[in-house]
Amino acid sequence: MLFLSLPQSFLQMNTIFISILIEALPFVVLGVFIAGIIQIFVSEELVARIMPKNPVLAVLFASFLGALFPACECGIVPIVRRLVQKGVPIYAGVAFMLTGPIINPVVLFSTYVAFGSNWSMPLYRAGGAAVVSVVVGLILAFFYKGDGLKITAEHHHHTHKKLSIKQKLGETLNHAVEEFFSMGKYLVIGSLIAAAVQTYVKTSTLLAIGQGQASSSLVMMGLAFVLSLCSEADAFIASSFRSTFSTGSIVAFLVFGPMLDMKNLLMMLSAFKTKLVLITVVSLSVVVFLYSLLF
């Protein structure tokens, strides 16, 4: 009987909150496992060997490395934090963080399906991700000094002891579980805010603002930020806006959302220094906005 007395909108918010959470959880779990595997099995020397020394090449390399890791934006922050701890330069880490959730086979295929088996939208999306991550990576490479990580002392003194495979797997599990609980709370808070906004801010309000080319891109970027969808599923939401919004603004939604939304902003702020997050957020917003005006 308790539920009957709750307002309808609250129940609706609850449903949205749970669906965002259920959609994101598998990818967070995948992300923390990959982070755990990197922690235990990938040595600092290996990272140093494969990462180009030249900042420009390192950014390009990291941007395209994203294609090999089908990580969602909710799971990628722990992976990047781990890589930076292993000696990947922060600008390369951020470039990887921006393309990882977009330029990967799973996401591009879901975009292809969502837009009626047409390749143009996945290509605009991948192109946008590549442009943004390279530009933002280069801005950080030349204008940001320091490693950008918030100090997490407990992780630094894991030397690669000679562990058996079984022990290594156990360690990987331990790390994944620790990481899951440290990132999980941000996921929950972000999902809750996103659900509240979806419930209480009317879509018609947004449509009224988003009539011009520039304003519709800004509205769709704002929408991507507050909806906080997983990059594997956001194309299906985006395609539902096709009749009301321009191609450019839908491209903005698809490129901006996986790079920046409520849940991963909270995760970034928990892992990286505020100044780094600020530069990243401002520069990627500007680049996505300008890119969307090309369509």
N, C-alpha and C positions, 0 to 999 in steps of 0.2 A: 504493500500500500504506500510505502514511503516514496517510491518513484513517481506515483501518480500525482503527488503534491508538488513535484518539481516543475518549474516552467519548461515548456516545450523547447524553447531555444537552448536551455541548459543541456537537455538531453541530446539535442542536435550537436552542440559543441562537443559533448562527451563522445558521440559517435565519430565525429571528424578527428578528434584527438586520438582515439584508439586506432582509427584507420591509418593516420599518418605514422603513428608509432609502429604498427604492425608492418607497414610498408618499409620503414627505415631499419627496423631491428636486424633483419638478416644481413644487411649490408654493413651495419656497424660491427656485427659479429665477425663477418668476413674481414673487415678492416683491422680489427684488433688482432685477429689471428695472423694476418699478413705482417702486422707490426711485431707480433711476438716472434714470428719466424725470422724476420729481419734481425731482431735483437739477438737471437741465439745463433742463427746459422750464417749470417752475413757479417764478415769481419770488416773492420774499418779499412784495412789494407785493400780489400777488394773494391770497396766504394771509391777509395782514393785513386785506384788504378783505372777504373772505367770512366770516371767523371772527367771530362776535358778540363784543362787548366784555364783555357781562355774563357772569360765570362760569357762572351757572345755564344761561343760553341756550347758552353755548359747549359745555357738557357735553352738553346735549340734542342740539344740532346734531351734535356729533362722534359721539355714540352712534348716531344714525340715518344718519350718513354711512357708517358701517360696512356698511350694507346695500348700498351701491353698489360696494364693493370686495370681490369674492370672493377674499379673501386667507386663506390657511391660517394657523394660529397659528405655524407655523414660518417663514412669510415675512413676518409682519406687524411683527416687531420692527424690522428695518431700515427699513421704511416709516415707522414712527412716529418713529424716531430722526431720519430725514431731515426729517419735517414739523416736529419740535420745533426742529431747527436752522434751519428756515425761519421760525420765529417763532410756531408754534402753541403755546399754553400747555400745559405738561406735563399738567395735569389733563384737558384736552380730548384730548391725545394718548393718554393711558391709557384714557379712555372709549372712544375709537375702537379701541384695541388689544383691548379686552375684547369688543366686539360684532362687530368685523370678521369673526372666524373663525366666528361662529355665525349672525348675522342676515344671511345672504346666500342668494340663490336656490339655489345649488348645494347648500349644506349642508342647508337646510330641505327641499329636494326629496329628498335622499338619506335624510333622517330619515323623511320621509313614506313612502318606498318600504320602508325597513327595518322600519317598524312596520305593515306590512300595509295600506298605502294608507289610513291613518287620520290625520286632521289634528290629533288632540288632542296627540300628543307633540311635533310640530314647533311647535305654538302654545305649549305649556308651556315649550319650550326657548327660543323667541324671547323670550317674556315674561320668563323668568328672566334672559336675557342683558341685556335692556333695563334691568330693575330693578337688577341688579348693577352695570352700567357707570355708570348715573346716580348710584347711591349712592356708589360708590367715587370717581367723578369729583368729586362734591361734597365728599367727605371731603378729597380732595387739594386741591381749590380753596381750602378754608377753613383747612386745617391744615398744608399743606406749602408751605414757601417755597423759592424757588430754582428753577433750570431743570431740575434732576434728571439732567442728562446727564453722563456721564463725558467729560472733555475729550478731544476728538479734533481736535487743532489743524489737521491737514492739510486738513480739509474746509471750514474756515471762509472761506478767502480766494478762493473761486471766485466772481468777480463774473460777471454775465451779459454776457460779451463778445458782440459781434455775430458770432456764428458762423453759417456756412451750415448748412442742414438736415443736409447730409452730415456736417459736423464735429460737429454736435450729436448725431447718432446714434452717431458714433464715441465721443464723450465718454460718452454714456449706457452704451454697451457697456463702456467702461473702468471706470466706476463700478460697474456690475452685477457685473463679474468680481471687483473688489476686495472688494466687499460679500459676494459669494458665498464667497470664501475666508475672510473674517473670521468669517462666521456659520456656514459649513459645518462648521468643526471642533467647534462646540458641538452642532450637529445630530448629528454622528457619536458624540460622547461620550454625549449624552443617549440616543440610540438604543441604544447598547451597554448602558448601565445598565438601561434599560427591558427589553431582551431578557434580561439576566441575571435580573432580578427575575421576569419571566414564566416563565423556565425553572425557577428554583430555589425560588420560593415557591408552595406548592400552593394551588389555588383552594379546596379544601375547608377549609383553614385560615381563609381569608377568610369563607367561608360560615358557619363556626362562630361567628365574631365577630359577623357581621352579622345578628342575628336581630331585635332591637328596631327601632322606627322610626328613632330617633336614631342608634343604632349602625350600622344598615345604610346610612344616608346617609353617615356618616363612612367606612365601609369602601369604599363606591362612589367617594367622592371620592379616597380614597387610591389606589384601583385606577386611576382615571382618570389620576392624577398619574404613577403608575409605568408604566402601559401606554404612555403618550405616543403615543396614536393621532392620526392626522390628522383634523381635524374633518369632512373630507369622507367619512371611512370609519367613524368611531367608532360611528355609530348601528347599524351591522350587528352590532358586538360587543355593544352595549348591549341590543339586542333578544334576544340569546341568553341574557341574564340574566333575562328576563321571568318565567320560571317560579319563580325562586328569590328575586328581590328585589322590594321594593315599588315602586309607581310613583314615589313621592317620591324614593327612592334612585336610581332610573334617571334621573330628571330631574336630580338632583345630579350624576350621572356625566356627563350630556350638556352641562350648563352649565359645570361646573368644568373638565373635561378640556381644552377648547380655550382656556380662559383661563390655565390653569396646569398645565404638566406638566414632566417633567425637561428636555426639550430647550429649551422656551422660557424656563424659569427661568434656565438657563445663559446663553441669549442675552440675557435682560433684564439679568442681572448684568454682562454684558460691555458693555452699552450705557448703562445707567442707574446712578445712585448707589445704593449699598446701602440707604440709609435709605428712599428712594423705593420700591424694590422690596419692602422689608419692610412698609411701610404698606399697599402695594397687596395683597400676598399675604395679610396678616392680615385686612384689611377684606373682600376678596372671598371669602375662605374662610368668614367669619362670615355674610355675606349669602347666599351659596349654600346654606349649611347651614340657615339660618332659612327660606329660600324653599322648600327641599325638604320641610320639615315641614308645608307647607300642603296636601300631597296625601294 
